[in-house]
Amino acid sequence: MNILTLAIAAGTLAATAAGAAVAPLPTPFKGHELSSQAKVSLSQARAVAMRARVGAIVDQELEKEPGGTGLRYAFDVKGRGATYEIGVDALTGRVIENARETAAQAAQEALADQAPRR
């Protein structure tokens, strides 16, 4: 019985911690106009990203980019003193990127986000 109690307590603690890390960010998110093309919802993609990398999602967007099917959710996940970019294919739900983001890459992305889209 003690093992069952311990397992329930551990599961509750993990769910609470995961819930805090998966708190919704403001909507509409960058790329929300592409949502009708996605087969995977934003919340499903967020859950996949959190299984791929422990931390807190600090930015999210839906974008057309080479790799996978060409439509992906990109999440910046901050954890253990670093930021990681997690790419989740918006049609298949598979993780297609899980890499540490350098300061230079973050700065380049910020500039690209400010540039007018055509």
PyMOL CGO cylinders between C-alpha atoms (Angstrom):
from pymol import cmd
from pymol.cgo import CYLINDER

trace = [
    CYLINDER, 0.00, 0.00, 0.00, 2.91, 2.37, 0.69, 0.3, 1, 1, 1, 1, 1, 1,
    CYLINDER, 2.91, 2.37, 0.69, 4.18, 1.87, -2.86, 0.3, 1, 1, 1, 1, 1, 1,
    CYLINDER, 4.18, 1.87, -2.86, 0.76, 2.79, -4.28, 0.3, 1, 1, 1, 1, 1, 1,
    CYLINDER, 0.76, 2.79, -4.28, 0.60, 5.92, -2.12, 0.3, 1, 1, 1, 1, 1, 1,
    CYLINDER, 0.60, 5.92, -2.12, 4.11, 6.89, -3.19, 0.3, 1, 1, 1, 1, 1, 1,
    CYLINDER, 4.11, 6.89, -3.19, 3.26, 6.33, -6.86, 0.3, 1, 1, 1, 1, 1, 1,
    CYLINDER, 3.26, 6.33, -6.86, 0.13, 8.48, -6.60, 0.3, 1, 1, 1, 1, 1, 1,
    CYLINDER, 0.13, 8.48, -6.60, 2.04, 11.24, -4.82, 0.3, 1, 1, 1, 1, 1, 1,
    CYLINDER, 2.04, 11.24, -4.82, 4.81, 11.17, -7.43, 0.3, 1, 1, 1, 1, 1, 1,
    CYLINDER, 4.81, 11.17, -7.43, 2.27, 11.30, -10.25, 0.3, 1, 1, 1, 1, 1, 1,
    CYLINDER, 2.27, 11.30, -10.25, 0.46, 14.23, -8.67, 0.3, 1, 1, 1, 1, 1, 1,
    CYLINDER, 0.46, 14.23, -8.67, 3.73, 16.10, -8.18, 0.3, 1, 1, 1, 1, 1, 1,
    CYLINDER, 3.73, 16.10, -8.18, 4.80, 15.45, -11.77, 0.3, 1, 1, 1, 1, 1, 1,
    CYLINDER, 4.80, 15.45, -11.77, 1.42, 16.55, -13.13, 0.3, 1, 1, 1, 1, 1, 1,
    CYLINDER, 1.42, 16.55, -13.13, 1.55, 19.74, -11.05, 0.3, 1, 1, 1, 1, 1, 1,
    CYLINDER, 1.55, 19.74, -11.05, 5.06, 20.56, -12.25, 0.3, 1, 1, 1, 1, 1, 1,
    CYLINDER, 5.06, 20.56, -12.25, 4.17, 19.80, -15.86, 0.3, 1, 1, 1, 1, 1, 1,
    CYLINDER, 4.17, 19.80, -15.86, 1.03, 21.91, -15.60, 0.3, 1, 1, 1, 1, 1, 1,
    CYLINDER, 1.03, 21.91, -15.60, 3.07, 24.89, -14.48, 0.3, 1, 1, 1, 1, 1, 1,
    CYLINDER, 3.07, 24.89, -14.48, 5.48, 24.49, -17.39, 0.3, 1, 1, 1, 1, 1, 1,
    CYLINDER, 5.48, 24.49, -17.39, 2.69, 24.12, -19.94, 0.3, 1, 1, 1, 1, 1, 1,
    CYLINDER, 2.69, 24.12, -19.94, 0.72, 27.20, -18.87, 0.3, 1, 1, 1, 1, 1, 1,
    CYLINDER, 0.72, 27.20, -18.87, -0.81, 28.86, -21.92, 0.3, 1, 1, 1, 1, 1, 1,
    CYLINDER, -0.81, 28.86, -21.92, 0.94, 31.81, -23.51, 0.3, 1, 1, 1, 1, 1, 1,
    CYLINDER, 0.94, 31.81, -23.51, -1.04, 34.74, -24.89, 0.3, 1, 1, 1, 1, 1, 1,
    CYLINDER, -1.04, 34.74, -24.89, -2.99, 34.08, -28.07, 0.3, 1, 1, 1, 1, 1, 1,
    CYLINDER, -2.99, 34.08, -28.07, -3.02, 34.68, -30.88, 0.3, 1, 1, 1, 1, 1, 1,
    CYLINDER, -3.02, 34.68, -30.88, 0.46, 33.24, -31.19, 0.3, 1, 1, 1, 1, 1, 1,
    CYLINDER, 0.46, 33.24, -31.19, 2.88, 33.95, -34.03, 0.3, 1, 1, 1, 1, 1, 1,
    CYLINDER, 2.88, 33.95, -34.03, 1.72, 32.07, -37.10, 0.3, 1, 1, 1, 1, 1, 1,
    CYLINDER, 1.72, 32.07, -37.10, -1.81, 31.47, -35.78, 0.3, 1, 1, 1, 1, 1, 1,
    CYLINDER, -1.81, 31.47, -35.78, -3.14, 32.22, -39.27, 0.3, 1, 1, 1, 1, 1, 1,
    CYLINDER, -3.14, 32.22, -39.27, -1.61, 28.89, -40.40, 0.3, 1, 1, 1, 1, 1, 1,
    CYLINDER, -1.61, 28.89, -40.40, -3.58, 26.88, -37.79, 0.3, 1, 1, 1, 1, 1, 1,
    CYLINDER, -3.58, 26.88, -37.79, -6.18, 25.72, -40.30, 0.3, 1, 1, 1, 1, 1, 1,
    CYLINDER, -6.18, 25.72, -40.30, -3.41, 23.86, -42.17, 0.3, 1, 1, 1, 1, 1, 1,
    CYLINDER, -3.41, 23.86, -42.17, -2.21, 21.97, -39.06, 0.3, 1, 1, 1, 1, 1, 1,
    CYLINDER, -2.21, 21.97, -39.06, -3.49, 18.51, -38.14, 0.3, 1, 1, 1, 1, 1, 1,
    CYLINDER, -3.49, 18.51, -38.14, -1.94, 18.77, -34.67, 0.3, 1, 1, 1, 1, 1, 1,
    CYLINDER, -1.94, 18.77, -34.67, -3.36, 21.40, -32.30, 0.3, 1, 1, 1, 1, 1, 1,
    CYLINDER, -3.36, 21.40, -32.30, -1.19, 23.88, -30.44, 0.3, 1, 1, 1, 1, 1, 1,
    CYLINDER, -1.19, 23.88, -30.44, -1.97, 22.20, -27.12, 0.3, 1, 1, 1, 1, 1, 1,
    CYLINDER, -1.97, 22.20, -27.12, -1.05, 18.76, -28.51, 0.3, 1, 1, 1, 1, 1, 1,
    CYLINDER, -1.05, 18.76, -28.51, 2.22, 20.14, -29.92, 0.3, 1, 1, 1, 1, 1, 1,
    CYLINDER, 2.22, 20.14, -29.92, 3.02, 21.83, -26.58, 0.3, 1, 1, 1, 1, 1, 1,
    CYLINDER, 3.02, 21.83, -26.58, 2.56, 18.49, -24.80, 0.3, 1, 1, 1, 1, 1, 1,
    CYLINDER, 2.56, 18.49, -24.80, 4.91, 16.78, -27.28, 0.3, 1, 1, 1, 1, 1, 1,
    CYLINDER, 4.91, 16.78, -27.28, 7.51, 19.54, -26.80, 0.3, 1, 1, 1, 1, 1, 1,
    CYLINDER, 7.51, 19.54, -26.80, 7.34, 19.21, -23.01, 0.3, 1, 1, 1, 1, 1, 1,
    CYLINDER, 7.34, 19.21, -23.01, 7.94, 15.46, -23.26, 0.3, 1, 1, 1, 1, 1, 1,
    CYLINDER, 7.94, 15.46, -23.26, 10.98, 16.16, -25.46, 0.3, 1, 1, 1, 1, 1, 1,
    CYLINDER, 10.98, 16.16, -25.46, 12.57, 18.76, -23.17, 0.3, 1, 1, 1, 1, 1, 1,
    CYLINDER, 12.57, 18.76, -23.17, 11.88, 19.55, -19.51, 0.3, 1, 1, 1, 1, 1, 1,
    CYLINDER, 11.88, 19.55, -19.51, 11.51, 23.25, -18.81, 0.3, 1, 1, 1, 1, 1, 1,
    CYLINDER, 11.51, 23.25, -18.81, 9.13, 26.14, -19.42, 0.3, 1, 1, 1, 1, 1, 1,
    CYLINDER, 9.13, 26.14, -19.42, 7.89, 27.22, -22.82, 0.3, 1, 1, 1, 1, 1, 1,
    CYLINDER, 7.89, 27.22, -22.82, 8.83, 30.89, -23.20, 0.3, 1, 1, 1, 1, 1, 1,
    CYLINDER, 8.83, 30.89, -23.20, 7.91, 31.39, -26.87, 0.3, 1, 1, 1, 1, 1, 1,
    CYLINDER, 7.91, 31.39, -26.87, 5.88, 29.54, -29.48, 0.3, 1, 1, 1, 1, 1, 1,
    CYLINDER, 5.88, 29.54, -29.48, 4.99, 29.93, -33.11, 0.3, 1, 1, 1, 1, 1, 1,
    CYLINDER, 4.99, 29.93, -33.11, 3.62, 28.03, -36.08, 0.3, 1, 1, 1, 1, 1, 1,
    CYLINDER, 3.62, 28.03, -36.08, 5.77, 28.42, -39.17, 0.3, 1, 1, 1, 1, 1, 1,
    CYLINDER, 5.77, 28.42, -39.17, 6.51, 27.13, -42.61, 0.3, 1, 1, 1, 1, 1, 1,
    CYLINDER, 6.51, 27.13, -42.61, 10.08, 25.94, -42.64, 0.3, 1, 1, 1, 1, 1, 1,
    CYLINDER, 10.08, 25.94, -42.64, 12.06, 23.21, -44.42, 0.3, 1, 1, 1, 1, 1, 1,
    CYLINDER, 12.06, 23.21, -44.42, 12.16, 19.86, -42.64, 0.3, 1, 1, 1, 1, 1, 1,
    CYLINDER, 12.16, 19.86, -42.64, 9.43, 17.40, -41.84, 0.3, 1, 1, 1, 1, 1, 1,
    CYLINDER, 9.43, 17.40, -41.84, 6.26, 18.24, -43.76, 0.3, 1, 1, 1, 1, 1, 1,
    CYLINDER, 6.26, 18.24, -43.76, 7.20, 21.93, -43.98, 0.3, 1, 1, 1, 1, 1, 1,
    CYLINDER, 7.20, 21.93, -43.98, 4.75, 23.17, -41.31, 0.3, 1, 1, 1, 1, 1, 1,
    CYLINDER, 4.75, 23.17, -41.31, 5.92, 23.09, -37.73, 0.3, 1, 1, 1, 1, 1, 1,
    CYLINDER, 5.92, 23.09, -37.73, 5.38, 24.46, -34.28, 0.3, 1, 1, 1, 1, 1, 1,
    CYLINDER, 5.38, 24.46, -34.28, 8.55, 25.97, -32.85, 0.3, 1, 1, 1, 1, 1, 1,
    CYLINDER, 8.55, 25.97, -32.85, 8.87, 26.26, -29.09, 0.3, 1, 1, 1, 1, 1, 1,
    CYLINDER, 8.87, 26.26, -29.09, 11.60, 27.93, -27.09, 0.3, 1, 1, 1, 1, 1, 1,
    CYLINDER, 11.60, 27.93, -27.09, 11.93, 25.91, -23.89, 0.3, 1, 1, 1, 1, 1, 1,
    CYLINDER, 11.93, 25.91, -23.89, 14.01, 27.34, -21.08, 0.3, 1, 1, 1, 1, 1, 1,
    CYLINDER, 14.01, 27.34, -21.08, 15.45, 24.83, -18.66, 0.3, 1, 1, 1, 1, 1, 1,
    CYLINDER, 15.45, 24.83, -18.66, 18.65, 24.11, -16.77, 0.3, 1, 1, 1, 1, 1, 1,
    CYLINDER, 18.65, 24.11, -16.77, 20.11, 27.52, -17.59, 0.3, 1, 1, 1, 1, 1, 1,
    CYLINDER, 20.11, 27.52, -17.59, 19.73, 27.22, -21.36, 0.3, 1, 1, 1, 1, 1, 1,
    CYLINDER, 19.73, 27.22, -21.36, 17.11, 27.72, -24.05, 0.3, 1, 1, 1, 1, 1, 1,
    CYLINDER, 17.11, 27.72, -24.05, 16.29, 24.93, -26.47, 0.3, 1, 1, 1, 1, 1, 1,
    CYLINDER, 16.29, 24.93, -26.47, 14.32, 25.09, -29.69, 0.3, 1, 1, 1, 1, 1, 1,
    CYLINDER, 14.32, 25.09, -29.69, 11.90, 22.22, -30.02, 0.3, 1, 1, 1, 1, 1, 1,
    CYLINDER, 11.90, 22.22, -30.02, 10.28, 21.77, -33.42, 0.3, 1, 1, 1, 1, 1, 1,
    CYLINDER, 10.28, 21.77, -33.42, 7.11, 19.69, -33.64, 0.3, 1, 1, 1, 1, 1, 1,
    CYLINDER, 7.11, 19.69, -33.64, 5.76, 18.80, -37.08, 0.3, 1, 1, 1, 1, 1, 1,
    CYLINDER, 5.76, 18.80, -37.08, 2.26, 20.29, -37.31, 0.3, 1, 1, 1, 1, 1, 1,
    CYLINDER, 2.26, 20.29, -37.31, 0.98, 17.47, -39.52, 0.3, 1, 1, 1, 1, 1, 1,
    CYLINDER, 0.98, 17.47, -39.52, 2.51, 14.40, -37.87, 0.3, 1, 1, 1, 1, 1, 1,
    CYLINDER, 2.51, 14.40, -37.87, 3.18, 15.50, -34.27, 0.3, 1, 1, 1, 1, 1, 1,
    CYLINDER, 3.18, 15.50, -34.27, 6.76, 14.21, -34.41, 0.3, 1, 1, 1, 1, 1, 1,
    CYLINDER, 6.76, 14.21, -34.41, 9.69, 16.08, -32.87, 0.3, 1, 1, 1, 1, 1, 1,
    CYLINDER, 9.69, 16.08, -32.87, 11.85, 17.31, -35.77, 0.3, 1, 1, 1, 1, 1, 1,
    CYLINDER, 11.85, 17.31, -35.77, 14.21, 19.55, -33.78, 0.3, 1, 1, 1, 1, 1, 1,
    CYLINDER, 14.21, 19.55, -33.78, 15.53, 19.49, -30.24, 0.3, 1, 1, 1, 1, 1, 1,
    CYLINDER, 15.53, 19.49, -30.24, 18.61, 21.68, -30.05, 0.3, 1, 1, 1, 1, 1, 1,
    CYLINDER, 18.61, 21.68, -30.05, 20.20, 24.19, -27.72, 0.3, 1, 1, 1, 1, 1, 1,
    CYLINDER, 20.20, 24.19, -27.72, 19.73, 27.73, -28.98, 0.3, 1, 1, 1, 1, 1, 1,
    CYLINDER, 19.73, 27.73, -28.98, 22.76, 30.02, -28.87, 0.3, 1, 1, 1, 1, 1, 1,
    CYLINDER, 22.76, 30.02, -28.87, 22.51, 33.73, -28.07, 0.3, 1, 1, 1, 1, 1, 1,
    CYLINDER, 22.51, 33.73, -28.07, 23.39, 34.51, -31.71, 0.3, 1, 1, 1, 1, 1, 1,
    CYLINDER, 23.39, 34.51, -31.71, 20.54, 32.30, -32.97, 0.3, 1, 1, 1, 1, 1, 1,
    CYLINDER, 20.54, 32.30, -32.97, 18.09, 33.92, -30.54, 0.3, 1, 1, 1, 1, 1, 1,
    CYLINDER, 18.09, 33.92, -30.54, 19.14, 37.39, -31.73, 0.3, 1, 1, 1, 1, 1, 1,
    CYLINDER, 19.14, 37.39, -31.73, 18.79, 36.35, -35.37, 0.3, 1, 1, 1, 1, 1, 1,
    CYLINDER, 18.79, 36.35, -35.37, 15.29, 34.98, -34.72, 0.3, 1, 1, 1, 1, 1, 1,
    CYLINDER, 15.29, 34.98, -34.72, 14.30, 38.19, -32.95, 0.3, 1, 1, 1, 1, 1, 1,
    CYLINDER, 14.30, 38.19, -32.95, 15.40, 40.22, -35.99, 0.3, 1, 1, 1, 1, 1, 1,
    CYLINDER, 15.40, 40.22, -35.99, 13.53, 37.90, -38.35, 0.3, 1, 1, 1, 1, 1, 1,
    CYLINDER, 13.53, 37.90, -38.35, 10.37, 38.24, -36.23, 0.3, 1, 1, 1, 1, 1, 1,
    CYLINDER, 10.37, 38.24, -36.23, 10.56, 42.04, -36.53, 0.3, 1, 1, 1, 1, 1, 1,
    CYLINDER, 10.56, 42.04, -36.53, 11.00, 42.02, -40.32, 0.3, 1, 1, 1, 1, 1, 1,
    CYLINDER, 11.00, 42.02, -40.32, 7.82, 42.55, -42.34, 0.3, 1, 1, 1, 1, 1, 1,
    CYLINDER, 7.82, 42.55, -42.34, 6.43, 39.31, -43.81, 0.3, 1, 1, 1, 1, 1, 1,
    CYLINDER, 6.43, 39.31, -43.81, 5.63, 39.05, -47.49, 0.3, 1, 1, 1, 1, 1, 1,
]
cmd.load_cgo(trace, "trace")
